[in-house]
Amino acid sequence: MSKLAGLVVTAGLSSRMGAFKPLLPLGERAVIEVTVDSLLSGGAEMVAVVTGYRGDEVEAVLSRRFGRKVSFVRNRDYASTDMLRSVQLGCGALPRCDAFFLLPGDMPAVGEGTFRLLVETWEKTPERVVFPTLNGRRKHPPLIPAALVPEILSFRGEGGLRALWGEMDRRLRTVPAEDVGTGLDLDTPEDYQICLALMAERCRTTTSDTDLK
């Protein structure tokens, strides 16, 4: 059985939101807690989290909830570096695994079924990076073979994470997930309201299904 991990990047300033995204409430938990919990529920045994701005607060919240299931690395240059730098730092802190999910910290609404779909697809071609798609477009989280970590760490091209995937284009695979959570990152207050409504609807649906049993 494959050993899977998660990598969450949550180092940024939340400038477009106007509030600190990782600690915004989502039900009874913070956004970053829901994001990490989705990875653990989706099959990751451990999650490495890259923090930056207000990192002490994020790490305290996650440590209190998840204990040793999470580890941390700090991007101290968060104000001047892009997501690729955080991904590279996180890759260096991953536990031993066969593959890992990569998920921004402001994407808490990815469905559990999407993680399972990615794993099922990746196990058929374990040398490939597998992306979910929504309306035909690649979304998060990709499931990345751990064997590609050295290549990610050594990448120095311009263009950030998008350029890295361009270099790896022949090793990418996609699978239709049609999960709106894969395309919902909380960049703005409007995105946050959409996420609140989506999670509330999922909660109502789950409660109704339980009541029918």
BATITOR-824993 format. One record per residue (C-alpha): residue number from 1; residue in three letters; chain; x, y, z. Coordinates in steps of 0.001 Angstrom, whole numbers. Layout:
<sites>
{NUM,'ALA','A',{X,Y,Z}} ...
</sites>
This chain:
<sites>
{1,'MET','A',{0,0,0}} {2,'SER','A',{1359,3428,-959}} {3,'LYS','A',{2433,5838,1754}} {4,'LEU','A',{1046,9312,1087}} {5,'ALA','A',{1776,12702,2599}} {6,'GLY','A',{444,16212,2211}} {7,'LEU','A',{2204,19519,1626}} {8,'VAL','A',{359,22721,2500}} {9,'VAL','A',{1749,26150,1623}} {10,'THR','A',{348,29006,3685}} {11,'ALA','A',{3118,31590,3922}} {12,'GLY','A',{1501,34590,2225}} {13,'LEU','A',{226,37948,3434}} {14,'SER','A',{-3487,37486,2551}} {15,'SER','A',{-3359,40974,1034}} {16,'ARG','A',{-6356,40646,-1301}} {17,'MET','A',{-8580,39175,1401}} {18,'GLY','A',{-8047,42020,3844}} {19,'ALA','A',{-7986,39508,6701}} {20,'PHE','A',{-5613,36678,7622}} {21,'LYS','A',{-6969,33766,5579}} {22,'PRO','A',{-5563,30762,7479}} {23,'LEU','A',{-7338,31724,10693}} {24,'LEU','A',{-10676,32815,9269}} {25,'PRO','A',{-13503,30774,10827}} {26,'LEU','A',{-15075,27977,8818}} {27,'GLY','A',{-17717,26451,11044}} {28,'GLU','A',{-16080,25649,14352}} {29,'ARG','A',{-12586,25443,12863}} {30,'ALA','A',{-10158,27762,11116}} {31,'VAL','A',{-9628,27580,7345}} {32,'ILE','A',{-6146,26100,7736}} {33,'GLU','A',{-7446,23397,10079}} {34,'VAL','A',{-10077,22342,7542}} {35,'THR','A',{-7461,22292,4766}} {36,'VAL','A',{-5102,20044,6731}} {37,'ASP','A',{-7964,17841,7906}} {38,'SER','A',{-9096,17317,4296}} {39,'LEU','A',{-5663,15959,3401}} {40,'LEU','A',{-5576,13586,6359}} {41,'SER','A',{-9109,12399,5584}} {42,'GLY','A',{-8109,11999,1940}} {43,'GLY','A',{-5293,9560,2646}} {44,'ALA','A',{-2239,11549,3767}} {45,'GLU','A',{-573,10057,6830}} {46,'MET','A',{1379,13221,7652}} {47,'VAL','A',{1190,16830,6469}} {48,'ALA','A',{4111,19256,6147}} {49,'VAL','A',{3006,22898,6387}} {50,'VAL','A',{5019,25840,5088}} {51,'THR','A',{4278,28945,7125}} {52,'GLY','A',{5506,32507,6864}} {53,'TYR','A',{3479,35553,7825}} {54,'ARG','A',{2098,35067,11351}} {55,'GLY','A',{3643,31628,11294}} {56,'ASP','A',{3719,31228,15077}} {57,'GLU','A',{-66,31549,15246}} {58,'VAL','A',{-719,29085,12433}} {59,'GLU','A',{1691,26533,13871}} {60,'ALA','A',{142,26832,17336}} {61,'VAL','A',{-3377,26213,15991}} {62,'LEU','A',{-2343,23192,13933}} {63,'SER','A',{-124,21672,16617}} {64,'ARG','A',{-2949,21898,19127}} {65,'ARG','A',{-5369,20116,16812}} {66,'PHE','A',{-3193,17592,14968}} {67,'GLY','A',{-135,17013,17154}} {68,'ARG','A',{2546,14931,15480}} {69,'LYS','A',{553,14478,12296}} {70,'VAL','A',{1818,17898,11176}} {71,'SER','A',{5331,19273,10784}} {72,'PHE','A',{6424,22794,9907}} {73,'VAL','A',{8997,24718,7933}} {74,'ARG','A',{9129,28514,7852}} {75,'ASN','A',{9550,30576,4695}} {76,'ARG','A',{11194,33605,6258}} {77,'ASP','A',{11316,35360,2882}} {78,'TYR','A',{7541,35076,2405}} {79,'ALA','A',{7152,38764,1487}} {80,'SER','A',{9572,38548,-1441}} {81,'THR','A',{9250,34990,-2768}} {82,'ASP','A',{6577,33124,-4731}} {83,'MET','A',{4751,29866,-4091}} {84,'LEU','A',{7475,27833,-5792}} {85,'ARG','A',{9948,28790,-3067}} {86,'SER','A',{7512,27640,-382}} {87,'VAL','A',{6944,24379,-2278}} {88,'GLN','A',{10678,23769,-2463}} {89,'LEU','A',{11077,24416,1262}} {90,'GLY','A',{8176,22090,1973}} {91,'CYS','A',{9566,19323,-222}} {92,'GLY','A',{12721,19381,1867}} {93,'ALA','A',{10626,18821,5006}} {94,'LEU','A',{8365,16029,3751}} {95,'PRO','A',{8286,12741,5635}} {96,'ARG','A',{9322,9602,3767}} {97,'CYS','A',{6498,8835,1342}} {98,'ASP','A',{5696,7479,-2118}} {99,'ALA','A',{3734,10539,-3220}} {100,'PHE','A',{2296,13733,-1764}} {101,'PHE','A',{-643,16045,-2345}} {102,'LEU','A',{214,19721,-2847}} {103,'LEU','A',{-2477,22079,-1594}} {104,'PRO','A',{-2509,25831,-888}} {105,'GLY','A',{-3641,26585,2647}} {106,'ASP','A',{-6580,28666,1425}} {107,'MET','A',{-8271,25755,-360}} {108,'PRO','A',{-10276,23981,2357}} {109,'ALA','A',{-13171,22745,201}} {110,'VAL','A',{-11612,19894,-1802}} {111,'GLY','A',{-13884,16881,-1415}} {112,'GLU','A',{-12695,13604,87}} {113,'GLY','A',{-13734,11771,-3070}} {114,'THR','A',{-11326,13870,-5124}} {115,'PHE','A',{-8373,12698,-3061}} {116,'ARG','A',{-9446,9082,-3527}} {117,'LEU','A',{-9826,9614,-7271}} {118,'LEU','A',{-6328,11065,-7520}} {119,'VAL','A',{-4841,8112,-5643}} {120,'GLU','A',{-6665,5561,-7800}} {121,'THR','A',{-5454,7297,-10951}} {122,'TRP','A',{-1876,7767,-9745}} {123,'GLU','A',{-1526,4104,-8749}} {124,'LYS','A',{-2053,3150,-12404}} {125,'THR','A',{809,5431,-13536}} {126,'PRO','A',{2903,6089,-10395}} {127,'GLU','A',{5620,7925,-12299}} {128,'ARG','A',{3193,10720,-13248}} {129,'VAL','A',{1929,13825,-11472}} {130,'VAL','A',{-1879,13619,-11390}} {131,'PHE','A',{-4015,16770,-11439}} {132,'PRO','A',{-7781,16925,-10959}} {133,'THR','A',{-9645,18923,-13588}} {134,'LEU','A',{-12721,21099,-13318}} {135,'ASN','A',{-14440,22050,-16580}} {136,'GLY','A',{-11396,20755,-18429}} {137,'ARG','A',{-8861,22918,-16551}} {138,'ARG','A',{-6137,21682,-14197}} {139,'LYS','A',{-6777,22456,-10537}} {140,'HIS','A',{-5405,21653,-7073}} {141,'PRO','A',{-4289,19422,-5492}} {142,'PRO','A',{-1866,17530,-7723}} {143,'LEU','A',{-625,14196,-6402}} {144,'ILE','A',{3137,14221,-6970}} {145,'PRO','A',{5488,11199,-6939}} {146,'ALA','A',{8164,11626,-4282}} {147,'ALA','A',{10726,10556,-6886}} {148,'LEU','A',{10295,13996,-8488}} {149,'VAL','A',{11304,15927,-5361}} {150,'PRO','A',{14973,16309,-6437}} {151,'GLU','A',{13831,17824,-9730}} {152,'ILE','A',{11502,20233,-7934}} {153,'LEU','A',{14270,21265,-5556}} {154,'SER','A',{16742,21901,-8362}} {155,'PHE','A',{14391,23937,-10591}} {156,'ARG','A',{15678,27498,-11043}} {157,'GLY','A',{13720,28650,-14096}} {158,'GLU','A',{11731,31869,-14312}} {159,'GLY','A',{7961,31727,-14043}} {160,'GLY','A',{7484,29987,-10712}} {161,'LEU','A',{5314,26930,-10220}} {162,'ARG','A',{3613,27293,-13598}} {163,'ALA','A',{6988,27110,-15319}} {164,'LEU','A',{7914,24021,-13321}} {165,'TRP','A',{4784,22214,-14517}} {166,'GLY','A',{5639,23335,-18044}} {167,'GLU','A',{9024,21622,-17734}} {168,'MET','A',{7295,18459,-16516}} {169,'ASP','A',{4486,18555,-19066}} {170,'ARG','A',{5089,15047,-20434}} {171,'ARG','A',{4883,13616,-16937}} {172,'LEU','A',{1553,15185,-16059}} {173,'ARG','A',{-1758,13366,-16137}} {174,'THR','A',{-5240,14689,-15489}} {175,'VAL','A',{-8455,13141,-14233}} {176,'PRO','A',{-11883,14823,-14293}} {177,'ALA','A',{-12997,15457,-10729}} {178,'GLU','A',{-15699,18102,-11309}} {179,'ASP','A',{-15301,19132,-7678}} {180,'VAL','A',{-15892,22869,-7241}} {181,'GLY','A',{-13604,22779,-4207}} {182,'THR','A',{-10610,22148,-6466}} {183,'GLY','A',{-11075,25581,-8001}} {184,'LEU','A',{-12054,27545,-4912}} {185,'ASP','A',{-9157,29391,-3324}} {186,'LEU','A',{-10009,32112,-849}} {187,'ASP','A',{-8408,35160,-2428}} {188,'THR','A',{-11211,37650,-1776}} {189,'PRO','A',{-14086,38198,682}} {190,'GLU','A',{-16455,37025,-2077}} {191,'ASP','A',{-14542,33729,-2357}} {192,'TYR','A',{-14817,33293,1406}} {193,'GLN','A',{-18591,33746,1331}} {194,'ILE','A',{-18891,31199,-1492}} {195,'CYS','A',{-16831,28730,542}} {196,'LEU','A',{-18968,29261,3636}} {197,'ALA','A',{-22106,28544,1617}} {198,'LEU','A',{-20581,25446,-14}} {199,'MET','A',{-19400,23950,3270}} {200,'ALA','A',{-22761,24667,4920}} {201,'GLU','A',{-24555,22918,2063}} {202,'ARG','A',{-22267,19890,2333}} {203,'CYS','A',{-22941,19745,6060}} {204,'ARG','A',{-26703,19825,5471}} {205,'THR','A',{-26431,17111,2824}} {206,'THR','A',{-24358,14897,5127}} {207,'THR','A',{-26821,15386,7982}} {208,'SER','A',{-29781,14551,5728}} {209,'ASP','A',{-28089,11385,4463}} {210,'THR','A',{-27387,10310,8049}} {211,'ASP','A',{-30993,10938,9076}} {212,'LEU','A',{-32232,8695,6246}} {213,'LYS','A',{-30223,5695,7436}} 
</sites>
